[in-house]
Each structure stands twice: as C-alpha cells, then as structure tokens.
Amino acid sequence: MARDSYIDPRVFRLQERGVTVAASLPELGRGIPVGELATQGGVEEAVLRMLREHRDA
C-alpha cells in the first residue's frame, strides 16, 4: 500500500454492511483500447457512485 494513499472511511463502513463495487467489476476494461489503463477510472467511478448512493455511511 502506498503511504500517500487515502481511503475514505465510508468505504470500510459500507464494506462491513456488505455494500461493495463487486457488481461493477465484470464491466471493467470494456471499450478501452488496448494499451490503456482498463481499471483505474472504472473502479474510481464505481466507488464514487457507491459513496453518492450511500451518503449515510
């Protein structure tokens, strides 16, 4: 883990409640040209969407 990384504590609270981005994972990389990052943007978008949908976390 990078020392400069930050994970919003809400991600951990949601994970404890069983809320994750797992359903988004099969879609990662679809439509991304070969040689470009296929996961970073998609995972980040999924996490941000999860946080918006669960503001009570």
The first five atom37 places (N, CA, C, CB, O) and aatype in JSON, in Angstrom:
{
  "aatype": [12, 0, 1, 3, 15, 18, 9, 3, 14, 1, 19, 13, 1, 10, 5, 6, 1, 7, 19, 16, 19, 0, 0, 15, 10, 14, 6, 10, 7, 1, 7, 9, 14, 19, 7, 6, 10, 0, 16, 5, 7, 7, 19, 6, 6, 0, 19, 10, 1, 12, 10, 1, 6, 8, 1, 3, 0],
  "atom_mask": [
    [1, 1, 1, 1, 1],
    [1, 1, 1, 1, 1],
    [1, 1, 1, 1, 1],
    [1, 1, 1, 1, 1],
    [1, 1, 1, 1, 1],
    [1, 1, 1, 1, 1],
    [1, 1, 1, 1, 1],
    [1, 1, 1, 1, 1],
    [1, 1, 1, 1, 1],
    [1, 1, 1, 1, 1],
    [1, 1, 1, 1, 1],
    [1, 1, 1, 1, 1],
    [1, 1, 1, 1, 1],
    [1, 1, 1, 1, 1],
    [1, 1, 1, 1, 1],
    [1, 1, 1, 1, 1],
    [1, 1, 1, 1, 1],
    [1, 1, 1, 0, 1],
    [1, 1, 1, 1, 1],
    [1, 1, 1, 1, 1],
    [1, 1, 1, 1, 1],
    [1, 1, 1, 1, 1],
    [1, 1, 1, 1, 1],
    [1, 1, 1, 1, 1],
    [1, 1, 1, 1, 1],
    [1, 1, 1, 1, 1],
    [1, 1, 1, 1, 1],
    [1, 1, 1, 1, 1],
    [1, 1, 1, 0, 1],
    [1, 1, 1, 1, 1],
    [1, 1, 1, 0, 1],
    [1, 1, 1, 1, 1],
    [1, 1, 1, 1, 1],
    [1, 1, 1, 1, 1],
    [1, 1, 1, 0, 1],
    [1, 1, 1, 1, 1],
    [1, 1, 1, 1, 1],
    [1, 1, 1, 1, 1],
    [1, 1, 1, 1, 1],
    [1, 1, 1, 1, 1],
    [1, 1, 1, 0, 1],
    [1, 1, 1, 0, 1],
    [1, 1, 1, 1, 1],
    [1, 1, 1, 1, 1],
    [1, 1, 1, 1, 1],
    [1, 1, 1, 1, 1],
    [1, 1, 1, 1, 1],
    [1, 1, 1, 1, 1],
    [1, 1, 1, 1, 1],
    [1, 1, 1, 1, 1],
    [1, 1, 1, 1, 1],
    [1, 1, 1, 1, 1],
    [1, 1, 1, 1, 1],
    [1, 1, 1, 1, 1],
    [1, 1, 1, 1, 1],
    [1, 1, 1, 1, 1],
    [1, 1, 1, 1, 1]
  ],
  "atom_positions": [
    [[0.85, -1.18, 0.0], [0.0, 0.0, 0.0], [0.89, 1.23, 0.0], [-0.96, 0.0, 1.21], [1.86, 1.3, 0.75]],
    [[0.56, 2.17, -0.83], [1.33, 3.4, -0.9], [1.07, 4.26, 0.34], [0.99, 4.18, -2.18], [-0.07, 4.34, 0.81]],
    [[2.08, 4.86, 0.84], [1.94, 5.69, 2.05], [1.09, 6.93, 1.79], [3.31, 6.1, 2.57], [0.48, 7.46, 2.73]],
    [[1.02, 7.39, 0.57], [0.26, 8.59, 0.26], [-1.18, 8.26, -0.17], [0.95, 9.37, -0.83], [-1.91, 9.15, -0.6]],
    [[-1.58, 7.01, -0.05], [-2.93, 6.63, -0.43], [-3.91, 7.03, 0.66], [-3.01, 5.11, -0.69], [-3.58, 7.07, 1.84]],
    [[-5.13, 7.33, 0.24], [-6.19, 7.66, 1.18], [-7.42, 6.86, 0.78], [-6.5, 9.2, 1.2], [-7.8, 6.83, -0.39]],
    [[-8.02, 6.22, 1.73], [-9.27, 5.51, 1.51], [-10.29, 6.12, 2.44], [-9.13, 3.96, 1.74], [-10.11, 6.14, 3.66]],
    [[-11.36, 6.63, 1.87], [-12.42, 7.24, 2.65], [-12.95, 6.22, 3.66], [-13.56, 7.77, 1.73], [-13.28, 5.1, 3.27]],
    [[-13.05, 6.58, 4.93], [-13.54, 5.63, 5.94], [-14.93, 5.07, 5.64], [-13.56, 6.31, 7.28], [-15.29, 4.0, 6.12]],
    [[-15.71, 5.81, 4.85], [-17.04, 5.31, 4.5], [-16.96, 4.02, 3.69], [-17.82, 6.36, 3.72], [-17.86, 3.19, 3.75]],
    [[-15.88, 3.86, 2.92], [-15.71, 2.64, 2.13], [-15.65, 1.43, 3.06], [-14.43, 2.71, 1.26], [-16.25, 0.4, 2.78]],
    [[-14.92, 1.56, 4.16], [-14.82, 0.45, 5.12], [-16.15, 0.2, 5.82], [-13.74, 0.75, 6.16], [-16.54, -0.95, 6.02]],
    [[-16.86, 1.27, 6.18], [-18.16, 1.09, 6.84], [-19.16, 0.42, 5.9], [-18.71, 2.45, 7.32], [-19.92, -0.46, 6.32]],
    [[-19.15, 0.82, 4.64], [-20.04, 0.2, 3.67], [-19.69, -1.26, 3.45], [-20.0, 0.94, 2.35], [-20.57, -2.12, 3.37]],
    [[-18.4, -1.55, 3.37], [-17.97, -2.94, 3.18], [-18.42, -3.81, 4.35], [-16.44, -3.01, 3.02], [-18.81, -4.97, 4.15]],
    [[-18.38, -3.28, 5.56], [-18.85, -4.02, 6.73], [-20.34, -4.32, 6.63], [-18.55, -3.24, 8.01], [-20.81, -5.3, 7.2]],
    [[-21.08, -3.47, 5.93], [-22.52, -3.67, 5.72], [-22.81, -4.5, 4.48], [-23.23, -2.34, 5.62], [-23.97, -4.75, 4.16]],
    [[-21.76, -4.93, 3.79], [-21.94, -5.76, 2.6], [-22.12, -4.98, 1.32], [0.0, 0.0, 0.0], [-22.48, -5.56, 0.29]],
    [[-21.88, -3.67, 1.35], [-22.02, -2.83, 0.17], [-20.64, -2.68, -0.46], [-22.63, -1.43, 0.52], [-19.72, -2.16, 0.17]],
    [[-20.5, -3.14, -1.7], [-19.21, -3.08, -2.4], [-19.43, -2.69, -3.86], [-18.46, -4.43, -2.3], [-20.57, -2.49, -4.29]],
    [[-18.36, -2.6, -4.6], [-18.44, -2.31, -6.03], [-18.32, -3.59, -6.86], [-17.34, -1.32, -6.45], [-18.08, -3.53, -8.06]],
    [[-18.47, -4.73, -6.23], [-18.27, -6.02, -6.9], [-19.09, -6.16, -8.18], [-18.61, -7.16, -5.96], [-18.61, -6.74, -9.16]],
    [[-20.31, -5.65, -8.2], [-21.16, -5.79, -9.38], [-20.6, -5.03, -10.58], [-22.57, -5.3, -9.07], [-20.92, -5.36, -11.72]],
    [[-19.78, -4.02, -10.33], [-19.2, -3.22, -11.41], [-17.96, -3.86, -12.02], [-18.85, -1.84, -10.91], [-17.57, -3.51, -13.13]],
    [[-17.34, -4.77, -11.33], [-16.06, -5.32, -11.75], [-16.08, -6.04, -13.1], [-15.57, -6.25, -10.72], [-15.13, -5.88, -13.87]],
    [[-17.12, -6.82, -13.44], [-17.1, -7.51, -14.74], [-17.08, -6.56, -15.93], [-18.3, -8.42, -14.85], [-16.66, -6.95, -17.02]],
    [[-17.53, -5.33, -15.76], [-17.58, -4.37, -16.85], [-16.26, -3.64, -17.09], [-18.66, -3.35, -16.58], [-16.09, -2.98, -18.11]],
    [[-15.32, -3.76, -16.17], [-14.06, -3.05, -16.29], [-13.31, -3.46, -17.55], [-13.19, -3.29, -15.06], [-13.22, -4.64, -17.87]],
    [[-12.8, -2.49, -18.23], [-12.0, -2.76, -19.41], [-12.78, -2.84, -20.7], [0.0, 0.0, 0.0], [-12.18, -2.83, -21.78]],
    [[-14.08, -2.93, -20.63], [-14.88, -2.99, -21.87], [-14.84, -1.64, -22.57], [-16.35, -3.41, -21.57], [-15.09, -0.6, -21.96]],
    [[-14.51, -1.68, -23.83], [-14.47, -0.45, -24.61], [-13.2, 0.36, -24.45], [0.0, 0.0, 0.0], [-13.1, 1.46, -24.99]],
    [[-12.23, -0.17, -23.72], [-10.97, 0.53, -23.52], [-9.97, 0.03, -24.56], [-10.42, 0.31, -22.07], [-9.77, -1.18, -24.69]],
    [[-9.35, 0.93, -25.3], [-8.36, 0.5, -26.3], [-7.2, -0.26, -25.66], [-7.82, 1.71, -27.07], [-6.8, 0.02, -24.53]],
    [[-6.66, -1.21, -26.39], [-5.52, -1.99, -25.93], [-4.37, -1.04, -25.59], [-5.08, -3.02, -26.99], [-4.08, -0.12, -26.35]],
    [[-3.73, -1.27, -24.46], [-2.6, -0.48, -24.04], [-2.96, 0.64, -23.08], [0.0, 0.0, 0.0], [-2.07, 1.25, -22.5]],
    [[-4.25, 0.93, -22.91], [-4.66, 1.96, -21.96], [-5.1, 1.3, -20.66], [-5.8, 2.82, -22.54], [-5.51, 0.13, -20.64]],
    [[-5.01, 2.07, -19.56], [-5.45, 1.53, -18.28], [-6.92, 1.15, -18.37], [-5.22, 2.55, -17.14], [-7.76, 1.94, -18.79]],
    [[-7.22, -0.07, -17.97], [-8.58, -0.58, -18.12], [-9.37, -0.55, -16.83], [-8.53, -1.99, -18.63], [-10.59, -0.7, -16.85]],
    [[-8.71, -0.34, -15.7], [-9.43, -0.48, -14.45], [-9.49, 0.77, -13.6], [-8.83, -1.57, -13.66], [-10.51, 1.01, -12.95]],
    [[-8.45, 1.57, -13.57], [-8.38, 2.67, -12.62], [-9.59, 3.59, -12.68], [-7.14, 3.46, -12.86], [-10.24, 3.81, -11.66]],
    [[-9.89, 4.12, -13.84], [-11.03, 5.03, -13.96], [-12.34, 4.37, -13.62], [0.0, 0.0, 0.0], [-13.18, 4.97, -12.94]],
    [[-12.53, 3.16, -14.07], [-13.78, 2.45, -13.81], [-13.99, 2.14, -12.35], [0.0, 0.0, 0.0], [-15.11, 2.28, -11.84]],
    [[-12.96, 1.73, -11.67], [-13.07, 1.42, -10.24], [-13.34, 2.7, -9.47], [-11.79, 0.72, -9.72], [-14.19, 2.73, -8.58]],
    [[-12.6, 3.76, -9.8], [-12.81, 5.02, -9.11], [-14.24, 5.52, -9.29], [-11.83, 6.07, -9.62], [-14.86, 5.97, -8.33]],
    [[-14.76, 5.43, -10.5], [-16.14, 5.84, -10.76], [-17.13, 5.0, -9.96], [-16.46, 5.73, -12.25], [-18.09, 5.53, -9.41]],
    [[-16.89, 3.69, -9.88], [-17.78, 2.81, -9.13], [-17.77, 3.15, -7.64], [-17.38, 1.36, -9.34], [-18.82, 3.15, -7.0]],
    [[-16.6, 3.44, -7.11], [-16.5, 3.8, -5.68], [-17.19, 5.13, -5.42], [-15.02, 3.86, -5.23], [-17.93, 5.25, -4.44]],
    [[-16.97, 6.11, -6.27], [-17.62, 7.4, -6.08], [-19.14, 7.28, -6.19], [-17.1, 8.41, -7.11], [-19.87, 7.92, -5.43]],
    [[-19.61, 6.46, -7.12], [-21.06, 6.23, -7.26], [-21.6, 5.58, -5.99], [-21.36, 5.33, -8.5], [-22.66, 5.96, -5.49]],
    [[-20.88, 4.58, -5.47], [-21.29, 3.9, -4.23], [-21.39, 4.91, -3.08], [-20.3, 2.76, -3.88], [-22.34, 4.88, -2.31]],
    [[-20.41, 5.79, -2.97], [-20.42, 6.78, -1.89], [-21.57, 7.77, -2.06], [-19.09, 7.53, -1.85], [-22.17, 8.18, -1.07]],
    [[-21.87, 8.15, -3.29], [-23.01, 9.06, -3.52], [-24.33, 8.38, -3.16], [-23.04, 9.54, -4.99], [-25.23, 9.0, -2.59]],
    [[-24.46, 7.11, -3.51], [-25.71, 6.37, -3.27], [-25.91, 6.03, -1.81], [-25.74, 5.1, -4.1], [-27.03, 5.74, -1.39]],
    [[-24.84, 6.05, -1.02], [-24.92, 5.69, 0.39], [-24.32, 6.79, 1.24], [-24.19, 4.35, 0.66], [-23.36, 6.57, 1.98]],
    [[-24.88, 7.96, 1.14], [-24.36, 9.12, 1.88], [-24.47, 8.95, 3.39], [-25.1, 10.37, 1.46], [-23.79, 9.65, 4.13]],
    [[-25.29, 8.04, 3.84], [-25.5, 7.81, 5.27], [-24.39, 7.0, 5.92], [-26.81, 7.13, 5.5], [-24.42, 6.77, 7.13]],
    [[-23.41, 6.55, 5.15], [-22.34, 5.68, 5.67], [-21.43, 6.41, 6.61], [-21.53, 5.09, 4.54], [-20.49, 5.83, 7.14]]
  ]
}
